[in-house]
C-alpha cells in the first residue's frame, strides 16, 4: 500500500509537467517584460546623459567665447589707456616747454605785451571790463593754460591797478610760475603778503612759500615760512596745515 501511494500515475506526472511549463513560461514572460523595461530605462538614461554632455559642451564653448571676447575688450581698453596716457604726457611736456620758453623770454625782457584796442577811435571795440579780464584769466588757469593765464592777469594789473582783485591776480601769477620758475612764484607770493597782508590770499601765499622751500629740501626756509603762517594768521586753515608740516619736518 505504501509503494502504491508513493507512485504517481502518468496523468499526474503530465499535469505536474504542464504546471511547471506554465510556470516557466510565465516566469520567462515576466523576465522578458522586466528586461524590456530595463532596456528602455537604460536607453532613456543614456539619452539624458548624452543631452547633458552636449549641453556641457555648448556651455564650455560659450564660456570660451565670452572669455576670449572679454580678453580682447580688456586688451583694447589697455591700448586706449596707454595711448591716452601718452597723449596727456606729450601735451603736458609741450605745455611745460611753452611755459618755460615764455618764462625765458620774460626774464630776458623780450616778451611783447599784447596790443590793447584803442577805444578813442570811432568804431573801436570796447575794452573788456575788470571782471571779464579777471575771469577770463582765471578760466585759463583752470584749463591749465598757465602762460595765457599769466598774461591775462598781467594785463589786468596794468589796466586796473587799484581793483580789489589785484591781490588775487598777483597770487595767481605766482601760481602760474610754480612749475617753470619757483623763484618767480615765491616772489609773487611775497608781493601778495607784503602789499596786501589782510587779503584772504595772504595766508595761502605764505604757506606756498614754505611748500616751495620744502620741495627744494630747504628745511630751514620751509620751517620759517610755516611758523610765519602760524604767527600772522593763527586762525586760518593754512595755519593748521603749517602745524602739520612742521610736525613732519626733520629737525
SETORNU-462954 format. One line per 10 residues: number of its first residue (from 1); their letters; for each residue x, y, z of C-alpha. Coordinates in steps of 0.25 Angstrom, whole numbers. Layout:
NUM) a) X Y Z  ... $
***
This chain:
1) xxxxxxxxxx) 0 0 0  12 9 3  18 7 -10  5 8 -18  3 22 -11  17 27 -14  16 25 -29  9 35 -38  1 32 -49  5 37 -63 $
11) xxxxxxxxxx) -6 47 -63  -2 53 -51  13 54 -56  8 61 -68  -1 70 -60  11 74 -52  20 76 -64  9 84 -70  9 93 -58  24 94 -58 $
21) xxxxxxxxxx) 24 98 -72  13 109 -69  21 114 -58  34 115 -67  26 121 -78  20 132 -68  34 134 -62  40 136 -75  29 145 -80  31 153 -67 $
31) xxxxxxxxxx) 46 153 -69  45 158 -83  36 169 -79  45 173 -68  57 172 -78  50 181 -88  46 191 -77  61 191 -72  66 193 -86  56 205 -88 $
41) xxxxxxxxxx) 61 211 -75  75 209 -79  73 215 -93  66 227 -86  77 229 -76  87 229 -88  79 239 -95  79 248 -83  94 247 -81  96 250 -96 $
51) xxxxxxxxxx) 88 262 -95  95 267 -82  108 264 -89  104 272 -101  99 284 -92  112 284 -84  120 285 -97  111 296 -102  113 303 -89  128 302 -90 $
61) xxxxxxxxxx) 128 307 -104  120 319 -99  129 322 -87  141 321 -96  135 331 -106  132 340 -95  145 339 -89  152 342 -102  143 354 -104  146 359 -90 $
71) xxxxxxxxxx) 161 358 -92  160 365 -105  152 376 -99  162 377 -88  173 378 -98  167 389 -105  164 397 -93  178 396 -89  183 401 -102  173 412 -101 $
81) xxxxxxxxxx) 178 416 -87  193 415 -92  190 424 -103  182 434 -95  194 434 -85  204 436 -95  196 448 -101  194 454 -88  208 453 -85  212 459 -98 $
91) xxxxxxxxxx) 202 470 -96  208 473 -82  222 473 -88  219 482 -99  211 492 -89  223 492 -80  233 495 -91  224 506 -96  223 512 -82  238 510 -80 $
101) xxxxxxxxxx) 241 518 -93  231 529 -89  238 530 -76  252 531 -82  246 542 -91  240 549 -79  254 548 -72  261 554 -84  251 565 -85  247 561 -99 $
111) xxxxxxxxxx) 233 558 -97  224 567 -104  211 571 -97  199 569 -106  193 582 -112  181 587 -106  169 593 -114  169 608 -116  156 612 -110  157 626 -114 $
121) xxxxxxxxxx) 156 623 -129  142 623 -134  137 609 -137  148 603 -128  143 590 -119  140 593 -105  151 589 -95  148 577 -86  143 580 -72  151 577 -60 $
131) xxxxxxxxxx) 143 565 -56  143 560 -71  158 561 -71  160 554 -58  150 543 -60  156 540 -74  170 539 -68  165 530 -56  158 521 -66  171 519 -73 $
141) xxxxxxxxxx) 177 515 -60  167 504 -58  169 499 -72  184 498 -70  188 509 -80  197 516 -70  205 525 -80  192 530 -85  186 532 -71  199 539 -67 $
151) xxxxxxxxxx) 198 549 -78  183 551 -75  186 554 -60  197 564 -64  188 571 -74  178 572 -63  188 578 -53  193 588 -63  179 592 -67  172 592 -53 $
161) xxxxxxxxxx) 184 594 -43  174 599 -32  164 588 -33  160 579 -21  164 567 -28  179 571 -30  184 562 -19  177 550 -25  183 553 -38  197 555 -33 $
171) xxxxxxxxxx) 195 542 -25  190 534 -38  202 540 -45  211 533 -35  203 520 -37  206 520 -52  221 521 -49  222 510 -39  225 499 -49  235 507 -58 $
181) xxxxxxxxxx) 241 517 -48  239 514 -33  247 527 -30  237 535 -38  226 528 -31  231 531 -18  234 546 -21  219 548 -25  215 541 -13  223 550 -4 $
191) xxxxxxxxxx) 218 562 -12  204 557 -9  207 557 6  215 570 7  205 578 -1  192 572 4  195 565 17  180 565 21  176 559 7  170 545 8 $
201) xxxxxxxxxx) 181 541 -1  192 545 8  192 532 17  192 523 5  203 531 -1  212 529 11  208 514 12  212 513 -3  226 519 0  228 508 11 $
211) xxxxxxxxxx) 224 497 1  234 503 -10  245 503 0  241 489 5  242 484 -9  256 489 -10  259 482 3  262 495 9  256 491 23  261 504 30 $
221) xxxxxxxxxx) 253 513 20  241 504 20  240 504 35  242 519 35  230 521 25  221 511 33  224 518 46  221 531 39  207 526 35  204 522 49 $
231) xxxxxxxxxx) 209 535 55  202 544 45  189 536 42  187 527 54  172 525 51  174 521 36  173 508 30  187 509 25  192 511 40  186 497 43 $
241) xxxxxxxxxx) 193 491 30  206 498 34  206 492 48  204 478 41  216 481 32  225 486 44  222 473 51  227 465 39  239 473 36  252 467 41 $
251) x) 260 475 51 $
***
